């Protein structure tokens, strides 16, 4: 784990006897009064690590099961988890009934910890405190944050769990981002010699990370090593072209020109004040042009945390893709993230859709005209000017409902200060570099919570069984649950049991999932119409021929009427299109499990009477 020049470790503040200290920024450890506690067998430690990395937030039983048994969970998994949790409660002396350290809620297990107790929370707090502060104040705060790290997060043994390995990678990325911030603050304070060699080591480990390259180039230039600084840019430009077919961002190119001109002040951004917009750029006329945040947005807490982490860390190309089928809540989650990140993107947060209200793809000229109006740039301007504008500013742009790669590729910067968050039904496999997040269906408890907020807790308590039938009939789709709740809120005279009965008929369920001008059928129809005709036919055959729940390759081949080799290609194309999901972890092709979203099945069954032949696109 890279660290700045050695400094004394930060000592935690004095604490009363019995205080616990949790560590995940290095080997997993728990100390009471300075003495390490025995954490038990590996599986128990995996449970503890999963809870600590999501401290103060619920971790579902399914997530814990996946972390402990990534390949195949035993039938006794739930009971085993209860044993591990009981052992952890005893270890942590969790006997406070009013405010237990480790508790269970409807959404999962929650381990409570404060910033003074958990190094990860302390690290995040210090990094947040350093943001938007002058370099003289930010540098020591970031140093304190970096000094909390004692090695690779979670240790090597826990990384055998793919879920924890992924979490460890995210933590390492946040450490790297903090290191970059510390180095940039040191550069502003004239401390180039103290950071130049450390940056060299990091660039060797992360050769495509532009922010590191830029800081290293500045440090070399400010140290009087201009020729080496120019060589850093040239090497990076050739590497990008060879590996990714890209050019350095506009911000990186501007930094190179400043070094070339011998402008060390510009090259090092030497400034004791807070970070500023690029010279001559000004501020955006509207700092936020976003849809309203849904006050009752429910579920997907883990995905929201991942999204916030990605948007505030350096991701490849500065682009994140949030994908999921129609009605899965992609746009709502993206908008929630943008509202939460107002302080991180002082130059603006904007949302632009690549489809018109009827679901048709919008022409690029119309999209660029809208971005010009939102950001106050003179029109007309081409995609090159837009990409440079995003790269040079600390902005967050939501590009919503992307139909395909060709529609969005001209709008994506190749790095820089801005971030772009895409939402799409498909995976957009032709885009790179992009960090992808898939949005799973809501869990039953989350869906029930959403319904409860719409129809009232008393009505749900009066017939909880019917409420469960309703949310299960919605297949975990936030849109379907929301429409059901909106409809029931109007139809106060309709018992939940009667509405649940209506949803049991696949051919008529979509007729019920309509409230005012909000129609689940219309949303599904837009996605279906965007499919090529043969892919729509294949999706229809899978929906009619595989039955409810997951299906394997053999079932897919039988439903499609082809051999398994061809079936694999068809299913994978439907995964890319967002019509099929693969709920299991990576396994061999013949053991893979696939699933059609429940609403897709409903749509196909509803269309079946009008089209007895295989469904067309």
Wavefront OBJ file of the C-alpha trace (Angstrom):
o trace
v 0.000 0.000 0.000
v 1.646 3.293 -1.082
v 2.091 5.844 1.684
v 3.495 9.377 1.899
v 6.826 9.946 3.574
v 6.877 8.319 7.005
v 5.143 10.196 9.785
v 4.123 9.137 13.282
v 0.846 7.233 13.222
v -2.210 9.185 14.318
v -3.149 8.200 17.842
v -6.863 7.855 18.494
v -8.297 10.116 21.160
v -8.400 8.831 24.707
v -11.373 6.546 25.275
v -13.153 5.145 28.331
v -12.405 1.577 29.422
v -14.013 -1.091 27.302
v -13.956 0.964 24.102
v -13.734 -1.048 20.897
v -11.581 -0.145 17.891
v -12.346 -1.755 14.540
v -9.804 -1.865 11.701
v -10.413 -2.764 8.063
v -7.798 -0.472 6.457
v -5.259 -3.248 6.680
v -5.714 -6.694 8.268
v -9.135 -7.090 9.893
v -8.761 -6.457 13.618
v -10.812 -5.545 16.684
v -9.184 -4.168 19.848
v -10.654 -3.589 23.276
v -8.594 -1.279 25.467
v -5.657 -1.776 23.096
v -5.746 -5.571 23.250
v -6.637 -7.574 20.122
v -9.718 -9.788 20.287
v -9.791 -13.302 18.764
v -12.130 -13.034 15.757
v -12.794 -16.731 15.266
v -12.827 -18.895 12.127
v -12.561 -17.545 8.595
v -16.298 -17.593 7.817
v -17.065 -15.671 10.988
v -14.418 -13.099 10.052
v -15.980 -12.777 6.587
v -19.317 -11.946 8.227
v -17.638 -9.350 10.460
v -15.764 -7.773 7.533
v -18.948 -7.557 5.438
v -20.757 -5.838 8.309
v -17.914 -3.410 9.043
v -17.467 -2.297 5.435
v -21.181 -1.373 5.480
v -21.199 -0.136 9.068
v -24.444 1.486 10.238
v -26.301 0.175 7.175
v -28.205 -3.110 6.881
v -26.505 -6.021 5.114
v -29.030 -8.531 3.820
v -28.867 -12.220 4.637
v -28.468 -12.900 0.904
v -25.435 -10.595 0.731
v -23.821 -12.241 3.763
v -24.515 -15.677 2.326
v -22.922 -14.690 -0.967
v -19.857 -13.352 0.866
v -19.378 -16.466 3.007
v -20.304 -19.107 0.408
v -19.573 -17.575 -3.035
v -19.984 -20.821 -4.967
v -22.846 -22.769 -3.393
v -24.377 -22.181 0.007
v -25.288 -25.185 2.155
v -28.874 -25.781 3.202
v -27.862 -24.774 6.724
v -26.459 -21.394 5.593
v -29.047 -19.266 7.397
v -28.608 -21.174 10.658
v -24.814 -20.975 10.313
v -25.021 -17.213 9.836
v -27.069 -16.950 13.018
v -24.334 -18.880 14.844
v -21.630 -16.524 13.537
v -23.684 -13.451 14.470
v -24.329 -14.809 17.962
v -20.601 -15.425 18.419
v -19.815 -11.884 17.269
v -22.365 -10.438 19.666
v -20.715 -12.313 22.511
v -17.259 -11.215 21.350
v -18.307 -7.566 21.222
v -20.114 -7.822 24.592
v -23.296 -6.748 22.824
v -25.650 -6.662 25.800
v -27.211 -3.207 25.377
v -30.867 -3.985 24.649
v -31.781 -0.358 23.970
v -29.025 0.242 21.422
v -27.353 -3.044 20.488
v -24.004 -3.043 18.704
v -25.169 -5.749 16.275
v -28.868 -5.909 15.486
v -31.247 -7.377 12.921
v -33.777 -5.303 10.969
v -36.209 -6.200 8.220
v -33.504 -5.380 5.663
v -30.670 -7.352 7.278
v -27.995 -7.165 9.980
v -26.558 -3.816 11.108
v -23.283 -3.345 12.985
v -23.175 0.030 14.691
v -19.885 1.948 14.913
v -18.760 5.559 15.272
v -15.988 7.432 13.486
v -13.771 7.110 16.552
v -14.272 3.347 16.601
v -13.919 2.350 12.918
v -10.897 3.460 10.877
v -12.890 3.395 7.614
v -15.443 5.902 8.924
v -12.650 8.096 10.287
v -10.876 7.960 6.920
v -14.015 9.017 5.060
v -14.677 11.856 7.494
v -11.152 13.233 7.148
v -11.288 13.086 3.348
v -14.658 14.855 3.318
v -13.341 17.501 5.686
v -10.375 18.154 3.383
v -12.559 18.841 0.363
v -12.925 22.464 -0.778
v -10.430 23.601 1.891
v -7.255 25.554 1.167
v -4.240 23.377 0.477
v -2.649 24.417 3.772
v -5.629 22.930 5.650
v -6.366 20.028 3.301
v -2.843 18.567 3.263
v -2.616 17.685 6.994
v -6.168 16.276 6.995
v -5.381 14.020 4.064
v -2.135 12.967 5.744
v -4.109 11.927 8.823
v -6.448 9.934 6.586
v -3.573 8.183 4.822
v -1.832 7.381 8.104
v -4.826 5.279 9.136
v -3.894 2.657 6.534
v -1.843 -0.286 7.761
v -1.605 -2.280 4.524
v -3.923 -3.820 1.914
v -7.509 -3.551 3.238
v -9.034 -6.605 4.940
v -5.872 -8.697 4.527
v -5.237 -11.460 2.038
v -7.231 -14.277 3.674
v -10.557 -12.452 3.471
v -10.051 -11.666 -0.210
v -10.803 -15.279 -0.985
v -14.409 -14.102 -0.834
v -15.113 -12.418 -4.210
v -17.537 -10.015 -2.560
v -14.911 -8.851 -0.053
v -12.227 -8.792 -2.751
v -14.400 -6.365 -4.718
v -14.921 -4.251 -1.604
v -11.172 -4.234 -0.954
v -10.536 -2.997 -4.484
v -12.973 -0.121 -3.917
v -11.213 0.780 -0.687
v -7.817 0.758 -2.396
v -9.207 3.077 -5.053
v -10.358 5.493 -2.359
v -6.902 5.347 -0.757
v -5.312 6.162 -4.100
v -7.688 9.092 -4.613
v -6.809 10.473 -1.180
v -3.108 10.099 -1.957
v -3.585 12.064 -5.172
v -5.380 14.811 -3.260
v -2.572 14.954 -0.713
v 0.061 15.144 -3.461
v -1.820 17.939 -5.264
v -2.130 19.896 -2.008
v 1.595 19.497 -1.420
v 2.267 20.778 -4.923
v 0.190 23.889 -4.264
v 2.256 24.459 -1.126
v 5.521 24.162 -3.055
v 6.372 20.679 -1.819
v 7.100 19.066 -5.188
v 10.333 17.328 -4.049
v 8.427 15.533 -1.253
v 5.963 13.874 -3.638
v 7.772 13.326 -6.919
v 9.261 9.886 -6.215
v 6.124 8.546 -4.550
v 4.124 9.592 -7.603
v 6.596 7.798 -9.861
v 5.988 4.546 -7.972
v 2.224 4.945 -8.200
v 2.272 5.734 -11.920
v 4.200 2.507 -12.492
v 1.426 0.623 -10.658
v -1.445 2.538 -12.306
v -0.142 3.621 -15.723
v -3.553 4.665 -17.122
v -4.590 6.833 -14.187
v -4.529 10.366 -15.584
v -4.709 12.261 -12.324
v -1.518 10.565 -11.148
v 0.236 11.333 -14.422
v -0.813 14.958 -14.238
v 0.443 15.372 -10.663
v 3.718 13.626 -11.501
v 4.224 15.841 -14.534
v 3.642 18.929 -12.362
v 5.959 17.679 -9.638
v 8.774 17.061 -12.127
v 8.288 20.459 -13.739
v 8.198 22.250 -10.371
v 11.393 20.398 -9.391
v 13.204 21.802 -12.442
v 12.978 18.542 -14.451
v 11.009 19.865 -17.416
v 12.316 17.353 -19.967
v 11.194 14.461 -17.771
v 7.813 16.142 -17.251
v 7.254 16.405 -21.010
v 8.305 12.774 -21.421
v 5.615 11.727 -18.914
v 2.919 13.248 -21.122
v 4.324 11.787 -24.335
v 4.531 8.302 -22.831
v 0.954 8.599 -21.557
v -0.340 9.785 -24.934
v 1.250 6.805 -26.695
v -0.023 4.367 -24.052
v -3.596 5.644 -24.356
v -3.521 5.410 -28.139
v -2.047 1.907 -28.082
v -4.217 0.433 -25.321
v -7.535 2.255 -25.674
v -7.459 4.207 -28.922
v -7.957 7.476 -26.973
v -6.254 10.833 -26.564
v -5.408 12.532 -23.230
v -8.179 14.720 -21.854
v -8.387 18.431 -22.571
v -7.299 19.215 -19.016
v -4.207 17.002 -19.330
v -3.324 18.539 -22.696
v -3.646 22.026 -21.218
v -1.330 21.044 -18.380
v 1.195 19.744 -20.926
v 1.068 23.032 -22.856
v 1.696 24.962 -19.623
v 4.750 22.829 -18.842
v 5.969 23.183 -22.419
v 5.716 26.964 -22.093
v 7.703 26.833 -18.838
v 4.754 28.091 -16.780
v 5.553 26.310 -13.518
v 2.895 28.256 -11.635
v 0.161 26.930 -13.921
v 1.712 23.515 -14.077
v 1.718 23.085 -10.326
v -1.593 24.879 -9.654
v 0.219 26.640 -6.824
v -2.558 28.225 -4.819
v -3.246 28.224 -1.121
v -6.972 28.734 -1.685
v -9.597 26.140 -2.435
v -9.806 24.420 -5.782
v -11.148 26.726 -8.459
v -12.713 26.385 -11.866
v -10.227 26.552 -14.768
v -9.071 30.035 -15.690
v -11.548 31.915 -17.822
v -14.218 29.228 -17.518
v -16.522 30.919 -15.030
v -19.300 29.063 -13.312
v -22.253 27.380 -14.910
v -25.338 29.599 -14.932
v -27.337 26.785 -13.271
v -25.463 24.673 -10.766
v -28.194 22.013 -10.706
v -30.641 21.094 -13.457
v -31.947 17.791 -12.116
v -35.325 16.078 -11.862
v -36.742 16.169 -8.323
v -35.464 13.564 -5.892
v -38.038 10.945 -4.896
v -38.664 11.406 -1.188
v -39.811 7.793 -0.817
v -37.021 6.160 -2.801
v -36.610 2.750 -1.177
v -34.038 -0.031 -1.424
v -30.821 -0.395 -3.415
v -28.819 1.077 -0.527
v -25.734 -0.970 -1.403
v -25.874 0.073 -5.040
v -26.284 3.717 -4.010
v -23.181 3.514 -1.809
v -21.223 1.940 -4.659
v -22.449 4.624 -7.030
v -21.454 7.446 -4.678
v -18.023 5.897 -4.199
v -17.447 5.561 -7.935
v -18.558 9.095 -8.717
v -16.310 10.601 -6.053
v -13.297 8.404 -6.876
v -11.360 8.330 -10.122
v -12.942 5.783 -12.464
v -11.625 4.870 -15.927
v -12.535 7.697 -18.287
v -14.716 9.325 -15.628
v -17.769 7.361 -16.845
v -20.093 5.101 -14.816
v -22.896 2.998 -16.336
v -25.960 2.073 -14.260
v -27.896 -0.627 -16.111
v -31.073 -2.585 -15.506
v -34.346 -3.531 -17.173
v -37.211 -1.094 -17.700
v -38.772 -0.066 -14.413
v -35.814 -1.117 -12.253
v -35.279 2.389 -10.830
v -32.105 3.407 -12.687
v -33.037 7.037 -13.242
v -34.378 7.511 -9.704
v -31.159 6.132 -8.202
v -28.974 8.249 -10.499
v -30.913 11.385 -9.579
v -30.677 10.560 -5.860
v -26.886 10.194 -6.181
v -26.625 13.519 -8.016
v -28.653 15.312 -5.336
v -26.441 13.851 -2.603
v -23.234 14.956 -4.340
v -23.916 18.664 -4.616
v -20.818 19.621 -2.633
v -18.586 17.378 -4.750
v -19.490 18.985 -8.085
v -19.467 22.760 -7.574
v -19.457 23.492 -11.312
v -22.848 21.884 -11.860
v -25.052 18.784 -11.992
v -27.190 18.185 -15.045
v -29.472 15.545 -16.517
v -30.181 15.042 -20.210
v -32.168 12.210 -21.790
v -31.195 10.541 -25.053
v -34.812 9.569 -25.788
v -37.859 11.738 -26.440
v -41.111 11.329 -24.429
v -42.279 8.630 -26.846
v -39.109 6.594 -26.312
v -37.490 7.385 -29.678
v -33.739 8.155 -29.750
v -33.018 11.881 -29.999
v -30.636 13.219 -32.664
v -27.203 14.285 -31.422
v -27.748 17.918 -32.510
v -30.835 18.175 -30.299
v -28.968 16.723 -27.325
v -26.041 19.113 -27.790
v -28.419 22.053 -28.061
v -29.975 21.068 -24.730
v -26.585 20.714 -23.035
v -25.652 24.155 -24.372
v -28.803 25.667 -22.898
v -28.237 23.956 -19.541
v -24.588 24.965 -19.228
v -24.725 28.422 -20.786
v -22.396 27.601 -23.676
v -22.939 29.352 -27.003
v -24.715 27.208 -29.580
v -24.184 25.513 -31.872
v -21.106 23.611 -30.704
v -19.910 20.155 -31.696
v -19.232 17.121 -29.518
v -15.525 17.964 -29.253
v -16.318 21.250 -27.494
v -18.748 19.471 -25.162
v -16.203 16.811 -24.212
v -13.577 19.464 -23.477
v -16.075 21.442 -21.386
v -16.870 18.397 -19.204
v -13.200 17.425 -18.847
v -12.193 20.877 -17.615
v -14.874 21.277 -14.926
v -15.979 19.536 -11.785
v -19.429 18.653 -13.119
v -21.691 15.611 -12.922
v -23.761 14.863 -16.013
v -26.490 12.205 -16.023
v -27.033 10.912 -19.545
v -30.321 9.093 -19.133
v -31.896 6.214 -21.078
v -29.021 5.573 -23.505
v -30.324 3.539 -26.471
v -26.936 2.252 -27.682
v -23.210 2.969 -27.769
v -23.263 5.074 -30.936
v -25.792 7.487 -29.401
v -23.630 8.329 -26.395
v -20.037 7.794 -27.530
v -19.647 11.347 -28.979
v -20.647 12.812 -25.586
v -18.100 10.996 -23.411
v -14.869 12.682 -22.288
v -11.695 10.616 -22.077
v -10.933 11.753 -18.539
v -10.554 15.035 -16.725
v -12.414 16.602 -13.808
v -15.996 15.886 -14.816
v -18.013 12.702 -14.263
v -20.652 11.195 -16.540
v -23.299 8.814 -15.209
v -25.085 6.796 -17.877
v -28.327 4.889 -17.398
v -29.316 2.213 -19.908
v -31.322 -0.986 -20.126
v -28.460 -2.786 -21.824
v -24.815 -3.246 -20.912
v -23.402 -1.051 -23.723
v -20.602 -3.564 -24.170
v -18.908 -1.494 -26.886
v -18.020 1.334 -24.493
v -14.635 1.416 -22.788
v -13.329 2.419 -20.343
v -16.562 2.425 -18.307
v -17.284 1.185 -14.781
v -20.543 -0.786 -14.769
v -23.123 -1.291 -12.030
v -26.187 -3.488 -12.528
v -29.379 -2.775 -10.615
v -30.992 -5.943 -9.213
v -34.699 -6.262 -8.359
v -35.877 -4.986 -4.994
v -35.915 -7.516 -2.191
v -39.279 -8.457 -0.729
v -38.718 -6.383 2.433
v -37.689 -3.319 0.414
v -40.639 -3.639 -1.956
v -43.023 -4.020 1.000
v -41.553 -0.888 2.580
v -42.163 1.063 -0.635
v -45.767 -0.167 -0.855
v -46.310 0.652 2.805
v -45.204 4.245 2.244
v -47.712 4.648 -0.591
v -50.840 2.984 0.834
v -50.184 3.483 4.544
v -48.778 1.147 7.207
v -52.196 0.451 8.720
v -53.589 -0.913 5.489
v -50.561 -3.172 5.037
v -50.688 -4.408 8.635
v -54.357 -5.277 8.182
v -53.518 -7.792 5.433
v -49.788 -8.362 5.297
v -50.191 -11.612 3.351
v -51.995 -9.811 0.521
v -49.384 -7.052 0.536
v -46.661 -9.672 0.155
v -48.543 -11.221 -2.777
v -48.732 -7.800 -4.455
v -45.028 -7.008 -4.199
v -44.069 -10.515 -5.297
v -46.365 -10.210 -8.306
v -44.454 -7.014 -9.184
v -41.245 -9.054 -9.456
v -39.072 -6.616 -7.521
v -39.685 -3.775 -9.996
v -39.796 -0.406 -8.174
v -41.937 0.981 -11.010
v -44.513 -1.793 -10.713
v -44.657 -1.537 -6.910
v -44.958 2.245 -7.117
v -47.773 2.068 -9.675
v -49.572 -0.538 -7.562
v -49.312 1.730 -4.530
v -50.444 4.802 -6.458
v -53.441 2.888 -7.805
v -54.395 1.515 -4.398
v -54.013 4.958 -2.823
v -56.756 6.155 -5.172
v -58.888 2.997 -4.938
v -59.271 3.125 -1.164
v -62.317 0.863 -1.346
v -60.385 -2.014 -2.978
v -59.024 -4.519 -0.440
v -55.383 -5.499 -0.898
v -56.473 -9.120 -1.246
v -58.698 -8.305 -4.218
v -55.922 -6.348 -5.945
v -53.475 -9.203 -5.312
v -55.944 -11.586 -6.957
v -56.103 -9.343 -10.020
v -52.313 -9.491 -10.398
v -52.267 -13.297 -10.466
v -53.583 -13.412 -14.049
v -50.510 -12.916 -16.297
v -52.644 -11.813 -19.235
v -54.412 -9.082 -17.245
v -51.788 -8.019 -14.683
v -50.423 -5.197 -16.834
v -53.927 -3.725 -17.116
v -53.843 -3.270 -13.347
v -50.342 -1.766 -13.317
v -51.544 1.594 -14.598
v -52.238 4.733 -12.580
v -53.225 7.912 -14.378
v -50.715 8.526 -17.144
v -48.126 6.165 -15.620
v -48.251 2.775 -17.354
v -45.903 -0.151 -16.824
v -47.032 -1.586 -20.160
v -45.957 1.587 -21.975
v -42.501 1.444 -20.385
v -42.080 -2.177 -21.394
v -43.327 -1.529 -24.917
v -40.640 1.098 -25.477
v -37.882 -1.336 -24.555
v -39.425 -4.065 -26.669
v -39.748 -1.816 -29.715
v -36.025 -0.981 -29.477
v -35.048 -4.645 -29.894
v -34.106 -6.042 -33.295
v -36.926 -8.222 -34.615
v -35.052 -11.513 -34.148
v -34.039 -10.633 -30.585
v -37.637 -9.776 -29.717
v -38.734 -13.115 -31.134
v -36.071 -14.911 -29.087
v -37.022 -13.093 -25.870
v -40.648 -14.055 -26.460
v -39.755 -17.710 -26.937
v -37.712 -17.729 -23.741
v -40.555 -16.104 -21.796
v -43.090 -18.650 -23.024
v -40.839 -21.682 -22.958
v -38.802 -21.545 -19.756
v -41.329 -21.050 -16.970
v -40.960 -18.763 -13.953
v -37.633 -18.362 -12.189
v -34.067 -19.034 -13.350
v -33.381 -21.341 -16.284
v -30.293 -23.062 -17.600
v -28.752 -23.358 -21.033
v -30.543 -26.621 -21.804
v -33.946 -25.045 -21.143
v -32.985 -22.006 -23.220
v -31.964 -24.167 -26.175
v -35.244 -26.096 -26.007
v -37.319 -22.909 -25.856
v -35.397 -21.359 -28.761
v -35.423 -24.556 -30.836
v -31.660 -24.545 -31.429
v -28.489 -26.168 -30.138
v -26.778 -24.935 -26.979
v -23.932 -23.231 -28.828
v -26.379 -20.971 -30.652
v -28.463 -20.552 -27.490
v -25.441 -19.146 -25.626
v -24.989 -16.438 -28.270
v -28.685 -15.546 -28.207
v -28.870 -15.366 -24.417
v -25.691 -13.281 -24.180
v -27.024 -10.835 -26.779
v -30.219 -10.531 -24.726
v -28.121 -9.903 -21.600
v -26.353 -7.057 -23.402
v -29.760 -5.708 -24.449
v -30.995 -5.776 -20.839
v -33.719 -8.349 -21.506
v -32.078 -11.238 -19.616
v -30.089 -11.225 -16.380
v -27.602 -13.674 -14.931
v -28.258 -13.696 -11.171
v -25.453 -16.102 -10.281
v -21.725 -15.470 -10.062
v -19.465 -16.396 -12.978
v -19.518 -20.115 -13.599
v -18.927 -22.409 -16.535
v -21.327 -21.849 -19.423
v -23.159 -25.157 -18.994
v -23.870 -24.454 -15.324
v -24.869 -20.807 -15.787
v -28.293 -19.656 -14.672
v -30.270 -16.979 -16.471
v -33.467 -15.141 -15.660
v -36.031 -13.044 -17.483
v -37.328 -10.089 -15.447
v -40.829 -10.807 -14.210
v -42.328 -7.831 -16.033
v -40.900 -9.048 -19.338
v -42.688 -12.358 -18.828
v -45.916 -10.498 -18.072
v -45.531 -8.423 -21.223
v -45.043 -11.502 -23.392
v -47.971 -13.357 -21.822
v -50.194 -10.306 -22.231
v -49.339 -10.157 -25.948
v -49.806 -13.881 -26.500
v -53.571 -13.911 -27.270
v -53.091 -11.314 -29.985
v -50.056 -13.108 -31.436
v -50.135 -16.880 -30.996
v -46.943 -17.174 -33.041
v -43.603 -16.343 -31.348
v -43.637 -12.734 -30.220
v -42.217 -10.234 -32.679
v -40.097 -7.196 -31.725
l 1 2 3 4 5 6 7 8 9 10 11 12 13 14 15 16 17 18 19 20 21 22 23 24 25 26 27 28 29 30 31 32 33 34 35 36 37 38 39 40 41 42 43 44 45 46 47 48 49 50 51 52 53 54 55 56 57 58 59 60 61 62 63 64 65 66 67 68 69 70 71 72 73 74 75 76 77 78 79 80 81 82 83 84 85 86 87 88 89 90 91 92 93 94 95 96 97 98 99 100 101 102 103 104 105 106 107 108 109 110 111 112 113 114 115 116 117 118 119 120 121 122 123 124 125 126 127 128 129 130 131 132 133 134 135 136 137 138 139 140 141 142 143 144 145 146 147 148 149 150 151 152 153 154 155 156 157 158 159 160 161 162 163 164 165 166 167 168 169 170 171 172 173 174 175 176 177 178 179 180 181 182 183 184 185 186 187 188 189 190 191 192 193 194 195 196 197 198 199 200 201 202 203 204 205 206 207 208 209 210 211 212 213 214 215 216 217 218 219 220 221 222 223 224 225 226 227 228 229 230 231 232 233 234 235 236 237 238 239 240 241 242 243 244 245 246 247 248 249 250 251 252 253 254 255 256 257 258 259 260 261 262 263 264 265 266 267 268 269 270 271 272 273 274 275 276 277 278 279 280 281 282 283 284 285 286 287 288 289 290 291 292 293 294 295 296 297 298 299 300 301 302 303 304 305 306 307 308 309 310 311 312 313 314 315 316 317 318 319 320 321 322 323 324 325 326 327 328 329 330 331 332 333 334 335 336 337 338 339 340 341 342 343 344 345 346 347 348 349 350 351 352 353 354 355 356 357 358 359 360 361 362 363 364 365 366 367 368 369 370 371 372 373 374 375 376 377 378 379 380 381 382 383 384 385 386 387 388 389 390 391 392 393 394 395 396 397 398 399 400 401 402 403 404 405 406 407 408 409 410 411 412 413 414 415 416 417 418 419 420 421 422 423 424 425 426 427 428 429 430 431 432 433 434 435 436 437 438 439 440 441 442 443 444 445 446 447 448 449 450 451 452 453 454 455 456 457 458 459 460 461 462 463 464 465 466 467 468 469 470 471 472 473 474 475 476 477 478 479 480 481 482 483 484 485 486 487 488 489 490 491 492 493 494 495 496 497 498 499 500 501 502 503 504 505 506 507 508 509 510 511 512 513 514 515 516 517 518 519 520 521 522 523 524 525 526 527 528 529 530 531 532 533 534 535 536 537 538 539 540 541 542 543 544 545 546 547 548 549 550 551 552 553 554 555 556 557 558 559 560 561 562 563 564 565 566 567 568 569 570 571 572 573 574 575 576 577 578 579 580 581 582 583 584 585 586 587 588 589 590 591 592 593 594 595 596 597 598 599 600 601 602 603 604 605 606 607 608 609 610 611 612 613 614 615 616 617
